[in-house]
């Protein structure tokens, strides 16, 4: 049987359920829950590249770094992304291996620390919007600003650092990922949208302080490795119009044209569903076959066509 390849992008809720469950043991519990459903998908014959968010985890590393600054060097943002790719990749590797063992099935799993190229003249660098790290008082914020940080005052709660969210252009380890998928390996990659890197004046790669949208990076990977399915696993079972309003409507199905029309009408919120729909639109516009949006516990049912929102060209 010819194998089908899916890129499965799991959201932050796949690791951190809520503010009461943030510890590493809590994250393991959440990873086991999500991993179980992905393992069942793999047992059905899918080859999977698993991608994931890392926002809270990067925030924790930055906070530790700030608290320890009187004693230890601080950790730059690109290193934080690499650290979380390793730690979260390790979690999903172990969880999937354990699930496969319970199913009496052998399937190798590996994590690829993934760099994603962005353009250093991307307009996002002129207008950084992504808040990261802890709140600061104004004096600290001004000192950091003098050191080259961009800072904003956040709704009366204090000052925060903001970084750019540039467009992902190229996944540098893409050929490695494709080779592994072709060899039947389950791959965890593009964690947190990838480690943002630029080419400097000499043409060398170097890390840069930025945050890449994980859904856009996952979409880029899905279309470049010609995945049969792009599945976004998030906090809701289906996509809705008028989300949270009395006239809310859950969607079972959308075409590319409908998705674009709903997006233009402002149905998808900037911080939640909008980047996911944008990522799906990019995937389908570049030859993608189909996309699915659902929550982790409904992955198998969504694949069977029983729930979730299916988006097709």
Helices and strands as residue ranges (DSSP letters): E 4-10, G 12-14, H 24-43, E 46-52, H 55-67, H 77-102, E 109-111, E 115-117, G 123-126, E 130-136, H 138-146, E 150-153, E 159-163, E 170-171, H 174-182, E 186-188, G 191-193, E 195-199, E 205-207, H 214-224, E 229-234, E 239-241, E 249-251, E 253-255, H 256-264, I 270-274, H 275-285, E 290-295, G 296-298, H 299-303, E 309-312
